[in-house]
Structures are given as C-alpha cells and as structure tokens.
C-alpha cells in the first residue's frame, strides 16, 4: 500500500487521550505555574502628564499587573461571577493587567521557532474592560490586542491580528452593570461605568508557511489613557502539529478523524464528495487508503486545508536492557519497537517519576534488583498507543552490604541481612538474604545480579559474643510468717519478674522460688532465681510465781516456753532487764508505782519477734510488830491509811489515818496483840479492806 509518511498508528494496549505539545513551545500554556518562556513588559501612557508620568516599557512580570491564576473553581467578580477564570481542561492561566486603573499598559510575548510539529498555534483569551460613558475619545479608551509578528516586528497578516476597544457595542461581548451605576452621570469625577467582557474564545492560526522562521505571539492590555478605567485579560496558548488526527487502532470498528482545534468552522470532503460540517468525523469500518479532506476557518477568517488517508496500523513493541558495567547500576536500553509506516514517539517510565523520551535511553537506577520499566509508543497523528512493561535487572557490586548487630548474646545469635543484590552466597553455604549467626567469627557474602551475570567481591562482617555478666539479688531471703520482704535485683538495664513486675524491686509475701529476666544495654537477656523462705514466729508465754508484791515481799520468778534457738528478753518495767526463759527479779516497791508491766520478747535467728506482757500488782506492806518506845523508830503503825484498831476485848482503841501511836485516850497501852481493819484504794481505784493483827512491844 502507498501510505502517507506522516500517518503513524499504534497497537492500542493503553488508550491515551490529550494533546501532545511541541517540544519548543514549553510553558506556552503556563503549565509550569510560572512565566518561563514568556517576556513581560509594563509601562504607563497618559494624556494627562500633570497627573500621571509616562514611562518607557520595563521588562519583567514581578508587579501586580501580572498574575498566574491557579484556582480552577474561581469566577471573575467583575462579570457578575459569570466568567470562569480557568477554562475546563487547564490548570493555569495568566492574567494580564488588573482591575485597578491608572493609565497602566502591559504586554506578554512568546517566541516560537516554527517547524512541522508546532505549525498550528492556538490561543485562548477572555477579556474584561470598563466602558467609559463620557468624554473619552477612541484613542483614550481601554483596549486589548493580540498580534503575531515576524523577526522584523511586523504583523504577519491581517487575519492573525485581533484588537478590541471598549465601547457600548462590541461583537461577542457581554455587559455587566455594577451596583451603583447611574446612566449619564456627569457630576461624579469617577462615575461607576458598565463593564464589557468576552467569554473564553479560541483562535487557531496555520503557521505552516513560516516553517523555519521565528514568530512572536504578543498580547497587550491597556487602561484608558485618562487614568480612570481598567482593562485586563486571561490568556493561555499552545502549539500543535498541523495535521488531521486519525484514531483507528487495533480492534476498532470506527475510525475517528479529528481536525485541529481552535477554528470556528470545519468542512469535510469525503471520497464520495459529501460535505460534512463538524470538527470530528466518525467512520464505521472505513476503506483503508481512502482520502479525506478538511477545510477550516479561524475566528479572524484565516483558512487552511489538510488531507489524510485512513489506515489501521499494528506496530510491534519490544525492548531489552543490558548492563555493560557491573558496578554502576546503569542500564542501556535497546528499543526494538517497529511500525510499518511513519515514525514513533517514545515515553519511558522508570518509576519514581523518572522518565525519558529517547529511543534508546541510558538510565541509572537508585537500587539494584528487578525494576518495572514501562515503554509507551505513539505519535502526534493518533491517540492510539501501545504500552509494554518489563522487569529489567540492574546491579552495583559496591552496593552489596551486610547489616546486623556485631555482637550476640550468650546462648543466642544475631540476625545478619544482606542487601544490594538479587542472589546471595554466604561462607556458611546459605543462599538466603537473611541468616542467623551463632558463632564468634567472620561471616562473608557474595552478591549476584538477578541474572547472575554480575557479582561482587565477598563482603566481610565480624561477629563476636557478648561477655557474660552477673545478675545479683539483695534483701532478706527469709521473712516472718504473715510479713513480707523486699528483694532488689541488679546487673541489668531492665527487668521482668515472673509476676509481671518490671521494677528492680519486688515485694515478696509468700515463700518459694522467684525468677527474673534481666536485660542488659545490648538487649541480651539472662534469667536469675532466688529462694525465699518464711519462718514462724517463736513460741512464748509468761507465768509469774506471784501477781502481787509489796516492799518486803518483792521477789517474783518468771518463766516462758523453752524453745531451742530462741532468745528471751525480759523488761520488768522498772528499768531492769534480763535474758533467759526462766528468771528471778526483785522489784523495788514504792508508793509511786502501783504496778509493773513486765514484757517478754522472744526473738528467733531471723529476727522474728513474739511479744507477751503481764502485770505485777503492788500492795501496802503491813508490819506485824511495831515499837512505840520513843526511840524514833517504828513509832507509828500504818500512817496514811484509814484504819481502826481493837484490843482483845473488842474495844476500839484507834480510828483515823494519822497512824496509831500505841495509845488510847492519850495513855500508852501495854504490850499485847491488837487487831486492825485497814481500808484503801488500790491501783484500779477499787476499795480494798485488809484485816489482821499487830504486836505492840515496848
């Protein structure tokens, strides 16, 4: 078949849609979000030099007259929020000028080296300008201008220029009346005026007659020259190959022929001389090789005619990768893709956002191993694409490493992990990436590429065993029944007792064997055990030979249980102590101490103590003889006690508490036996009555 050279059709594996931008029209559509490639200029022009100052153009886009718009949901408030600032399908547009008046003028221009791939220039614009109602000549009104110029700065042709000056009647414009507008207001210095605005308009120009030359797209907005009214515009542009796109992919039953966008009218001429007016022509099961012609007209009246023939193409796609150097991780790709007619375009995807459009790229990967690499082939004359993904190996011998701890805990091992290769061989014979090292020695590994075509030198890694370390306990290992003991552990960095306690101290309340796992700073664990015993309290009890003493009968014998290994300590309550299970003690009885509390402590070898006590009561001493013979000794009987004394005949010879002097009615009685009744309060404040006899001697 005789097939046009400019038609390229590809096997459809992944459908792709969208315009392919020419290489030398980068950022013409502001897709980078900045003014790269564009040149901006701003200046002031006024007819009132007393109010404003005329200036020469200044290059730059840094002032408020230039702005990149990025809010795809925003509308322009000066159109009553009817104009969408960014048209559908775009992320950015540029705003040239602003809604602040002041005799401002500004321009943007972009230079294009025309070739076969960018001969179709399409620009899109929307313009907003105030319309002065009074005292403005046409030369002083706001205006907007688009022109295409050659190297000499001359306009290419009349159909490439577009210029509009604000006025009440503008073709293709809408009117917005701001709040507060008063028609024919001639009093206010700056009256509110109508706003004329044009919605997004697309214009396309055929530049095929300028291939090999440089043309400049220039756009200008200008406020009114009197300084009171503004003009600004939103713009974007793109350049495309000037051809008809034929989408007739493998397995398609309908061929879609698309003329270039940006024109206001299209007329197709079919092989059977039918005229069809539409930008896109859909053909069901077309005859391959038949020719179709399309004539299209731009907004400015420019026309162009293109012809194409319909073919279905089935390109083959394939590629390989090779690595000439085993230590650079660089892969050379050999593109084996072919098509039966025309040239191919290439889009390589190496992952992580790394791409290439070369036919046979060279790429250095960040890591070694198998990498998914995707190649998509296509061309500018169709939306059909073919995609192929392969896993390509890469390798760098110097990337082979061993990671792991250099020291392992006694009785355990350490995990070593090799990286940087697809296959491994350890000096232990292991072929896995991860091994467990349990010996103190040098381990080594050799790394291999996925296809084992490259390998590294052995990588060494020395492993040693952590020295043994001591875990010790402190605290009483024996405690008394019903009590507890606190055991502290040392030697580690952290601890875990079998009861879940993670403190270095543990309170033990029951006898038995207790274990703790101690972990040192390296993470090695060691288990230690301690036996804890509980002993009963010693037996004890007090028996006293007498429970009542007086100053003359003051000796008491105390006894307790005699249990071997027990120390018995007595405290008699009078400042005296003694040891032993059987003791004798003489108390010093005075009238100041009515009783003595005797305490016995029984202590075993572990310090467990049993305590008992008893009370020894005291009572007054009543003598059985007294001698009132004026020798100054023993002259009174029981002074200080309420007492009654009787003779043998029952005659009461004394009553009172001053003590009996052996007289009755002031006469000394003869020596004899007399009877007494003594009443007193004991230490419990109970009334005691003592009866007896006493012998009076002279």
RAPE-V991239 format. One record per residue. RES is the residue in one small letter. NEAR is the number of other C-alpha atoms within 12 Angstrom. D_FIRST is the distance of its C-alpha to the first C-alpha in Angstrom with 1 decimal. Layout:
res:RES near:NEAR d_first:D_FIRST
res:RES near:NEAR d_first:D_FIRST
This chain:
res:x near:14 d_first:0.0
res:x near:15 d_first:3.8
res:x near:21 d_first:5.9
res:x near:23 d_first:9.6
res:x near:19 d_first:11.7
res:x near:27 d_first:14.5
res:x near:36 d_first:13.0
res:x near:40 d_first:14.2
res:x near:43 d_first:14.7
res:x near:45 d_first:17.2
res:x near:36 d_first:18.7
res:x near:30 d_first:21.7
res:x near:24 d_first:24.9
res:x near:21 d_first:27.1
res:x near:22 d_first:26.4
res:x near:24 d_first:27.2
res:x near:17 d_first:28.0
res:x near:18 d_first:29.5
res:x near:25 d_first:28.7
res:x near:26 d_first:27.9
res:x near:26 d_first:30.3
res:x near:27 d_first:29.7
res:x near:21 d_first:31.6
res:x near:24 d_first:33.8
res:x near:35 d_first:34.9
res:x near:27 d_first:37.0
res:x near:28 d_first:39.7
res:x near:40 d_first:38.8
res:x near:39 d_first:39.3
res:x near:31 d_first:42.5
res:x near:25 d_first:41.0
res:x near:20 d_first:43.3
res:x near:23 d_first:46.3
res:x near:26 d_first:47.5
res:x near:30 d_first:47.1
res:x near:23 d_first:45.2
res:x near:25 d_first:43.2
res:x near:32 d_first:45.2
res:x near:28 d_first:48.2
res:x near:35 d_first:51.0
res:x near:31 d_first:53.9
res:x near:33 d_first:57.0
res:x near:30 d_first:59.9
res:x near:31 d_first:62.7
res:x near:31 d_first:63.1
res:x near:28 d_first:66.2
res:x near:23 d_first:68.2
res:x near:18 d_first:71.3
res:x near:16 d_first:71.8
res:x near:10 d_first:75.2
res:x near:16 d_first:73.6
res:x near:20 d_first:70.4
res:x near:19 d_first:69.5
res:x near:23 d_first:66.4
res:x near:17 d_first:64.4
res:x near:14 d_first:61.5
res:x near:19 d_first:58.2
res:x near:20 d_first:58.3
res:x near:18 d_first:55.2
res:x near:23 d_first:54.7
res:x near:29 d_first:53.9
res:x near:18 d_first:56.9
res:x near:20 d_first:59.1
res:x near:20 d_first:59.1
res:x near:37 d_first:57.0
res:x near:35 d_first:53.8
res:x near:29 d_first:52.9
res:x near:33 d_first:50.0
res:x near:32 d_first:50.0
res:x near:24 d_first:49.1
res:x near:20 d_first:50.7
res:x near:19 d_first:47.8
res:x near:19 d_first:50.4
res:x near:19 d_first:52.6
res:x near:20 d_first:53.2
res:x near:30 d_first:54.7
res:x near:18 d_first:58.4
res:x near:33 d_first:58.6
res:x near:29 d_first:56.3
res:x near:20 d_first:58.5
res:x near:16 d_first:56.1
res:x near:22 d_first:53.3
res:x near:32 d_first:50.8
res:x near:29 d_first:49.0
res:x near:37 d_first:49.2
res:x near:33 d_first:45.8
res:x near:30 d_first:43.0
res:x near:16 d_first:41.1
res:x near:14 d_first:38.5
res:x near:27 d_first:40.4
res:x near:24 d_first:43.1
res:x near:31 d_first:44.7
res:x near:40 d_first:45.3
res:x near:44 d_first:47.6
res:x near:39 d_first:50.6
res:x near:46 d_first:51.6
res:x near:43 d_first:55.3
res:x near:33 d_first:57.7
res:x near:33 d_first:60.1
res:x near:22 d_first:63.1
res:x near:30 d_first:64.1
res:x near:31 d_first:65.5
res:x near:38 d_first:63.7
res:x near:45 d_first:60.9
res:x near:44 d_first:57.6
res:x near:44 d_first:54.7
res:x near:38 d_first:51.1
res:x near:43 d_first:48.0
res:x near:34 d_first:45.2
res:x near:37 d_first:42.1
res:x near:28 d_first:40.3
res:x near:38 d_first:36.4
res:x near:29 d_first:34.5
res:x near:32 d_first:31.5
res:x near:27 d_first:28.0
res:x near:27 d_first:24.5
res:x near:31 d_first:25.4
res:x near:40 d_first:28.5
res:x near:34 d_first:28.1
res:x near:40 d_first:29.0
res:x near:44 d_first:32.7
res:x near:36 d_first:34.2
res:x near:38 d_first:38.0
res:x near:36 d_first:40.2
res:x near:39 d_first:43.9
res:x near:41 d_first:47.0
res:x near:49 d_first:50.2
res:x near:48 d_first:53.9
res:x near:45 d_first:56.7
res:x near:44 d_first:60.3
res:x near:42 d_first:61.2
res:x near:39 d_first:64.6
res:x near:28 d_first:66.8
res:x near:26 d_first:69.4
res:x near:20 d_first:70.0
res:x near:22 d_first:66.4
res:x near:18 d_first:64.8
res:x near:20 d_first:61.0
res:x near:20 d_first:61.2
res:x near:29 d_first:62.9
res:x near:38 d_first:60.9
res:x near:46 d_first:58.4
res:x near:41 d_first:54.8
res:x near:40 d_first:51.3
res:x near:32 d_first:48.7
res:x near:35 d_first:45.0
res:x near:32 d_first:43.6
res:x near:38 d_first:40.8
res:x near:28 d_first:42.1
res:x near:26 d_first:40.9
res:x near:18 d_first:42.5
res:x near:12 d_first:45.4
res:x near:16 d_first:46.1
res:x near:18 d_first:45.2
res:x near:20 d_first:43.5
res:x near:27 d_first:39.8
res:x near:21 d_first:40.0
res:x near:18 d_first:42.1
res:x near:24 d_first:39.4
res:x near:34 d_first:39.3
res:x near:30 d_first:43.0
res:x near:28 d_first:44.8
res:x near:24 d_first:48.6
res:x near:35 d_first:51.1
res:x near:35 d_first:54.9
res:x near:42 d_first:57.0
res:x near:31 d_first:58.5
res:x near:26 d_first:59.5
res:x near:16 d_first:56.4
res:x near:21 d_first:53.1
res:x near:16 d_first:49.8
res:x near:17 d_first:48.1
res:x near:26 d_first:51.1
res:x near:29 d_first:53.5
res:x near:29 d_first:57.2
res:x near:27 d_first:59.3
res:x near:22 d_first:63.1
res:x near:21 d_first:64.8
res:x near:15 d_first:68.1
res:x near:12 d_first:71.1
res:x near:19 d_first:69.4
res:x near:17 d_first:72.0
res:x near:19 d_first:70.7
res:x near:15 d_first:72.4
res:x near:17 d_first:74.2
res:x near:15 d_first:75.8
res:x near:11 d_first:78.4
res:x near:16 d_first:76.5
res:x near:15 d_first:75.3
res:x near:20 d_first:72.0
res:x near:24 d_first:71.3
res:x near:27 d_first:68.7
res:x near:33 d_first:65.8
res:x near:33 d_first:62.7
res:x near:37 d_first:59.4
res:x near:40 d_first:56.2
res:x near:44 d_first:53.0
res:x near:35 d_first:49.3
res:x near:29 d_first:47.2
res:x near:29 d_first:44.0
res:x near:30 d_first:41.6
res:x near:28 d_first:38.1
res:x near:38 d_first:36.9
res:x near:40 d_first:33.5
res:x near:46 d_first:33.0
res:x near:42 d_first:29.9
res:x near:39 d_first:30.7
res:x near:28 d_first:27.5
res:x near:20 d_first:29.7
res:x near:26 d_first:31.9
res:x near:21 d_first:29.5
res:x near:18 d_first:31.6
res:x near:22 d_first:34.8
res:x near:28 d_first:37.2
res:x near:35 d_first:38.2
res:x near:34 d_first:40.9
res:x near:44 d_first:41.2
res:x near:38 d_first:44.9
res:x near:44 d_first:46.8
res:x near:41 d_first:50.5
res:x near:50 d_first:53.1
res:x near:48 d_first:56.7
res:x near:44 d_first:60.0
res:x near:40 d_first:62.2
res:x near:36 d_first:64.1
res:x near:35 d_first:67.4
res:x near:35 d_first:66.8
res:x near:37 d_first:67.1
res:x near:40 d_first:63.6
res:x near:44 d_first:60.4
res:x near:46 d_first:56.7
res:x near:45 d_first:54.1
res:x near:50 d_first:50.4
res:x near:45 d_first:47.9
res:x near:46 d_first:44.6
res:x near:43 d_first:41.4
res:x near:43 d_first:38.0
res:x near:40 d_first:34.6
res:x near:43 d_first:31.8
res:x near:41 d_first:28.1
res:x near:38 d_first:24.7
res:x near:40 d_first:24.1
res:x near:38 d_first:20.8
res:x near:38 d_first:19.8
res:x near:42 d_first:19.8
res:x near:40 d_first:17.3
res:x near:44 d_first:18.8
res:x near:39 d_first:16.7
res:x near:34 d_first:17.7
res:x near:24 d_first:17.9
res:x near:17 d_first:20.0
res:x near:25 d_first:20.0
res:x near:16 d_first:20.3
res:x near:22 d_first:20.6
res:x near:31 d_first:18.4
res:x near:31 d_first:20.8
res:x near:36 d_first:20.1
res:x near:37 d_first:23.0
res:x near:41 d_first:24.1
res:x near:43 d_first:26.4
res:x near:37 d_first:30.0
res:x near:34 d_first:33.1
res:x near:32 d_first:32.7
res:x near:25 d_first:35.0
res:x near:29 d_first:32.7
res:x near:29 d_first:29.0
res:x near:29 d_first:27.3
res:x near:32 d_first:23.9
res:x near:24 d_first:22.3
res:x near:26 d_first:20.0
res:x near:22 d_first:17.6
res:x near:12 d_first:20.7
res:x near:13 d_first:22.9
res:x near:13 d_first:24.8
res:x near:17 d_first:26.7
res:x near:23 d_first:27.1
res:x near:20 d_first:29.5
res:x near:24 d_first:28.9
res:x near:26 d_first:27.8
res:x near:26 d_first:25.5
res:x near:30 d_first:23.2
res:x near:25 d_first:22.8
res:x near:25 d_first:20.2
res:x near:16 d_first:20.8
res:x near:18 d_first:17.9
res:x near:26 d_first:15.5
res:x near:19 d_first:12.6
res:x near:24 d_first:9.5
res:x near:19 d_first:7.8
res:x near:23 d_first:11.3
res:x near:26 d_first:13.3
res:x near:37 d_first:16.8
res:x near:33 d_first:19.5
res:x near:38 d_first:22.8
res:x near:31 d_first:26.0
res:x near:38 d_first:28.7
res:x near:30 d_first:32.3
res:x near:31 d_first:34.6
res:x near:27 d_first:38.3
res:x near:26 d_first:39.3
res:x near:21 d_first:37.3
res:x near:25 d_first:34.4
res:x near:28 d_first:31.0
res:x near:30 d_first:27.4
res:x near:25 d_first:24.1
res:x near:29 d_first:20.7
res:x near:30 d_first:17.2
res:x near:33 d_first:14.4
res:x near:36 d_first:11.3
res:x near:42 d_first:11.6
res:x near:41 d_first:9.7
res:x near:36 d_first:11.8
res:x near:37 d_first:12.0
res:x near:28 d_first:14.4
res:x near:32 d_first:15.8
res:x near:28 d_first:18.6
res:x near:31 d_first:22.0
res:x near:26 d_first:24.9
res:x near:29 d_first:27.7
res:x near:25 d_first:31.0
res:x near:29 d_first:34.3
res:x near:28 d_first:36.8
res:x near:30 d_first:40.3
res:x near:18 d_first:41.5
res:x near:21 d_first:45.0
res:x near:31 d_first:47.0
res:x near:29 d_first:49.2
res:x near:23 d_first:47.0
res:x near:34 d_first:45.1
res:x near:27 d_first:42.0
res:x near:33 d_first:38.6
res:x near:25 d_first:35.6
res:x near:31 d_first:32.3
res:x near:21 d_first:29.2
res:x near:29 d_first:26.0
res:x near:20 d_first:23.6
res:x near:29 d_first:21.0
res:x near:26 d_first:17.3
res:x near:27 d_first:14.1
res:x near:24 d_first:10.5
res:x near:23 d_first:10.1
res:x near:25 d_first:13.2
res:x near:24 d_first:16.9
res:x near:37 d_first:19.3
res:x near:34 d_first:22.7
res:x near:32 d_first:25.5
res:x near:29 d_first:28.7
res:x near:32 d_first:31.2
res:x near:27 d_first:34.3
res:x near:31 d_first:37.1
res:x near:22 d_first:39.7
res:x near:12 d_first:42.7
res:x near:10 d_first:40.7
res:x near:19 d_first:39.3
res:x near:22 d_first:35.6
res:x near:23 d_first:33.2
res:x near:24 d_first:29.9
res:x near:21 d_first:29.5
res:x near:26 d_first:26.7
res:x near:24 d_first:29.4
res:x near:27 d_first:32.7
res:x near:27 d_first:36.2
res:x near:31 d_first:38.5
res:x near:29 d_first:42.2
res:x near:30 d_first:43.3
res:x near:21 d_first:46.8
res:x near:30 d_first:47.6
res:x near:36 d_first:46.9
res:x near:31 d_first:45.4
res:x near:26 d_first:42.1
res:x near:27 d_first:40.3
res:x near:22 d_first:37.6
res:x near:33 d_first:34.7
res:x near:31 d_first:31.9
res:x near:40 d_first:28.5
res:x near:40 d_first:26.3
res:x near:45 d_first:22.9
res:x near:43 d_first:21.2
res:x near:41 d_first:20.2
res:x near:39 d_first:21.5
res:x near:44 d_first:18.7
res:x near:43 d_first:19.3
res:x near:35 d_first:22.4
res:x near:39 d_first:20.8
res:x near:38 d_first:22.3
res:x near:37 d_first:22.8
res:x near:30 d_first:26.3
res:x near:28 d_first:27.9
res:x near:24 d_first:31.6
res:x near:22 d_first:33.3
res:x near:21 d_first:36.9
res:x near:33 d_first:37.4
res:x near:36 d_first:40.7
res:x near:43 d_first:42.8
res:x near:41 d_first:46.2
res:x near:36 d_first:49.1
res:x near:35 d_first:52.1
res:x near:26 d_first:54.5
res:x near:31 d_first:53.6
res:x near:37 d_first:55.3
res:x near:29 d_first:58.6
res:x near:32 d_first:61.4
res:x near:26 d_first:63.0
res:x near:24 d_first:66.2
res:x near:24 d_first:69.9
res:x near:28 d_first:71.8
res:x near:28 d_first:74.8
res:x near:30 d_first:75.3
res:x near:29 d_first:78.3
res:x near:24 d_first:80.8
res:x near:18 d_first:79.9
res:x near:20 d_first:76.4
res:x near:26 d_first:73.2
res:x near:32 d_first:70.6
res:x near:25 d_first:66.8
res:x near:31 d_first:64.6
res:x near:30 d_first:60.9
res:x near:34 d_first:58.4
res:x near:32 d_first:55.3
res:x near:34 d_first:52.5
res:x near:42 d_first:50.8
res:x near:33 d_first:49.0
res:x near:31 d_first:51.4
res:x near:36 d_first:55.1
res:x near:30 d_first:57.8
res:x near:30 d_first:61.4
res:x near:21 d_first:64.3
res:x near:20 d_first:65.7
res:x near:14 d_first:62.8
res:x near:21 d_first:61.3
res:x near:21 d_first:57.5
res:x near:24 d_first:57.5
res:x near:29 d_first:57.2
res:x near:23 d_first:60.6
res:x near:27 d_first:63.8
res:x near:25 d_first:67.5
res:x near:34 d_first:69.8
res:x near:26 d_first:73.3
res:x near:24 d_first:74.7
res:x near:23 d_first:75.9
res:x near:20 d_first:73.7
res:x near:23 d_first:70.5
res:x near:34 d_first:67.2
res:x near:32 d_first:64.0
res:x near:38 d_first:60.3
res:x near:37 d_first:57.2
res:x near:42 d_first:53.9
res:x near:37 d_first:50.5
res:x near:35 d_first:46.9
res:x near:26 d_first:44.9
res:x near:22 d_first:43.5
res:x near:22 d_first:46.8
res:x near:23 d_first:45.2
res:x near:32 d_first:47.6
res:x near:31 d_first:51.2
res:x near:31 d_first:54.2
res:x near:23 d_first:57.7
res:x near:24 d_first:60.3
res:x near:29 d_first:61.4
res:x near:23 d_first:65.2
res:x near:28 d_first:67.1
res:x near:24 d_first:70.9
res:x near:27 d_first:72.5
res:x near:23 d_first:76.3
res:x near:25 d_first:78.6
res:x near:26 d_first:80.4
res:x near:15 d_first:84.2
res:x near:16 d_first:86.4
res:x near:23 d_first:88.1
res:x near:18 d_first:91.2
res:x near:27 d_first:91.4
res:x near:22 d_first:95.0
res:x near:26 d_first:97.0
res:x near:19 d_first:100.0
res:x near:22 d_first:102.4
res:x near:25 d_first:105.0
res:x near:28 d_first:103.9
res:x near:31 d_first:106.8
res:x near:31 d_first:107.7
res:x near:28 d_first:110.4
res:x near:23 d_first:110.0
res:x near:17 d_first:108.5
res:x near:22 d_first:107.4
res:x near:23 d_first:104.2
res:x near:24 d_first:103.2
res:x near:22 d_first:100.4
res:x near:29 d_first:98.4
res:x near:29 d_first:96.3
res:x near:34 d_first:93.6
res:x near:26 d_first:92.5
res:x near:26 d_first:90.2
res:x near:30 d_first:86.8
res:x near:23 d_first:84.7
res:x near:25 d_first:84.2
res:x near:32 d_first:85.8
res:x near:26 d_first:85.2
res:x near:29 d_first:88.3
res:x near:20 d_first:88.0
res:x near:16 d_first:89.2
res:x near:15 d_first:86.3
res:x near:21 d_first:88.3
res:x near:21 d_first:86.4
res:x near:23 d_first:89.4
res:x near:28 d_first:91.3
res:x near:22 d_first:94.3
res:x near:31 d_first:94.9
res:x near:25 d_first:97.9
res:x near:33 d_first:99.2
res:x near:23 d_first:101.3
res:x near:23 d_first:101.4
res:x near:24 d_first:102.2
res:x near:16 d_first:99.6
res:x near:20 d_first:96.9
res:x near:29 d_first:94.4
res:x near:28 d_first:91.2
res:x near:35 d_first:88.9
res:x near:31 d_first:85.5
res:x near:34 d_first:85.5
res:x near:27 d_first:82.4
res:x near:26 d_first:82.6
res:x near:16 d_first:80.6
res:x near:22 d_first:77.9
res:x near:22 d_first:77.5
res:x near:29 d_first:79.4
res:x near:29 d_first:81.5
res:x near:31 d_first:84.9
res:x near:26 d_first:87.1
res:x near:26 d_first:90.9
res:x near:21 d_first:93.6
res:x near:27 d_first:97.1
res:x near:21 d_first:99.9
res:x near:29 d_first:101.8
res:x near:24 d_first:105.3
res:x near:25 d_first:107.4
res:x near:23 d_first:111.2
res:x near:23 d_first:113.8
res:x near:25 d_first:116.4
res:x near:30 d_first:119.8
res:x near:26 d_first:122.7
res:x near:31 d_first:125.5
res:x near:26 d_first:128.4
res:x near:34 d_first:131.7
res:x near:25 d_first:135.2
res:x near:29 d_first:138.2
res:x near:22 d_first:141.9
res:x near:23 d_first:143.1
res:x near:24 d_first:141.4
res:x near:27 d_first:144.3
res:x near:31 d_first:146.0
res:x near:28 d_first:148.6
res:x near:23 d_first:149.9
res:x near:18 d_first:152.2
res:x near:23 d_first:150.1
res:x near:27 d_first:146.7
res:x near:24 d_first:145.4
res:x near:28 d_first:142.4
res:x near:26 d_first:140.7
res:x near:34 d_first:136.9
res:x near:30 d_first:134.8
res:x near:33 d_first:131.1
res:x near:24 d_first:129.1
res:x near:18 d_first:129.1
res:x near:19 d_first:125.4
res:x near:16 d_first:124.6
res:x near:19 d_first:122.4
res:x near:27 d_first:123.1
res:x near:30 d_first:124.7
res:x near:37 d_first:127.1
res:x near:31 d_first:127.9
res:x near:36 d_first:130.7
res:x near:28 d_first:131.2
res:x near:33 d_first:134.6
res:x near:26 d_first:134.0
res:x near:23 d_first:136.9
res:x near:15 d_first:134.9
res:x near:19 d_first:135.6
res:x near:21 d_first:133.1
res:x near:26 d_first:133.4
res:x near:24 d_first:131.2
res:x near:28 d_first:131.7
res:x near:30 d_first:131.6
res:x near:26 d_first:135.4
res:x near:26 d_first:137.2
res:x near:23 d_first:140.5
res:x near:30 d_first:140.9
res:x near:26 d_first:143.8
res:x near:32 d_first:142.9
res:x near:26 d_first:144.7
res:x near:26 d_first:145.8
res:x near:20 d_first:146.6
res:x near:18 d_first:146.9
res:x near:14 d_first:143.7
res:x near:22 d_first:141.4
res:x near:27 d_first:141.9
res:x near:29 d_first:139.4
res:x near:33 d_first:137.1
res:x near:25 d_first:133.4
res:x near:35 d_first:132.9
res:x near:33 d_first:129.2
res:x near:38 d_first:128.0
res:x near:33 d_first:124.6
res:x near:36 d_first:123.4
res:x near:30 d_first:120.5
res:x near:26 d_first:118.6
res:x near:19 d_first:117.0
res:x near:22 d_first:113.7
res:x near:23 d_first:115.3
res:x near:27 d_first:115.3
res:x near:26 d_first:118.4
res:x near:27 d_first:120.5
res:x near:25 d_first:123.0
res:x near:27 d_first:126.2
res:x near:26 d_first:129.1
res:x near:27 d_first:132.6
res:x near:26 d_first:135.4
res:x near:36 d_first:138.9
res:x near:30 d_first:141.3
res:x near:32 d_first:144.4
res:x near:30 d_first:147.8
res:x near:33 d_first:151.0
res:x near:23 d_first:153.5
res:x near:27 d_first:157.0
res:x near:22 d_first:159.8
res:x near:21 d_first:162.6
res:x near:26 d_first:165.3
res:x near:30 d_first:166.1
res:x near:28 d_first:169.1
res:x near:25 d_first:170.2
res:x near:20 d_first:173.0
res:x near:15 d_first:172.2
res:x near:11 d_first:170.8
res:x near:11 d_first:167.5
res:x near:14 d_first:165.6
res:x near:23 d_first:164.5
res:x near:23 d_first:166.6
res:x near:28 d_first:164.3
res:x near:39 d_first:162.8
res:x near:34 d_first:159.2
res:x near:24 d_first:159.1
res:x near:19 d_first:156.1
res:x near:28 d_first:156.0
res:x near:25 d_first:157.3
res:x near:30 d_first:160.2
res:x near:31 d_first:163.3
res:x near:38 d_first:166.1
res:x near:29 d_first:168.8
res:x near:27 d_first:171.9
res:x near:18 d_first:173.2
res:x near:12 d_first:175.0
res:x near:14 d_first:171.7
res:x near:15 d_first:172.8
res:x near:21 d_first:169.9
res:x near:27 d_first:170.9
res:x near:33 d_first:167.7
res:x near:28 d_first:164.6
res:x near:22 d_first:162.0
res:x near:21 d_first:159.3
res:x near:17 d_first:161.4
res:x near:26 d_first:162.3
res:x near:38 d_first:165.7
res:x near:33 d_first:168.4
res:x near:37 d_first:170.7
res:x near:28 d_first:173.0
res:x near:18 d_first:174.0
res:x near:13 d_first:175.7
res:x near:11 d_first:175.8
res:x near:11 d_first:177.8
res:x near:20 d_first:176.5
res:x near:25 d_first:176.2
res:x near:19 d_first:177.4
res:x near:20 d_first:175.2
res:x near:22 d_first:173.8
res:x near:23 d_first:170.6
res:x near:33 d_first:168.9
res:x near:29 d_first:166.0
res:x near:35 d_first:163.0
res:x near:28 d_first:160.2
res:x near:32 d_first:157.3
res:x near:24 d_first:154.4
res:x near:23 d_first:151.2
res:x near:19 d_first:147.4
res:x near:21 d_first:145.1
res:x near:21 d_first:141.7
res:x near:13 d_first:140.1
res:x near:9 d_first:142.6
res:x near:10 d_first:144.4
res:x near:13 d_first:148.2
res:x near:19 d_first:149.8
res:x near:19 d_first:153.5
res:x near:24 d_first:155.2
res:x near:19 d_first:158.7
res:x near:22 d_first:161.0
res:x near:24 d_first:164.2
res:x near:28 d_first:165.2
res:x near:27 d_first:168.4
res:x near:30 d_first:170.3
res:x near:23 d_first:172.2
res:x near:21 d_first:174.5
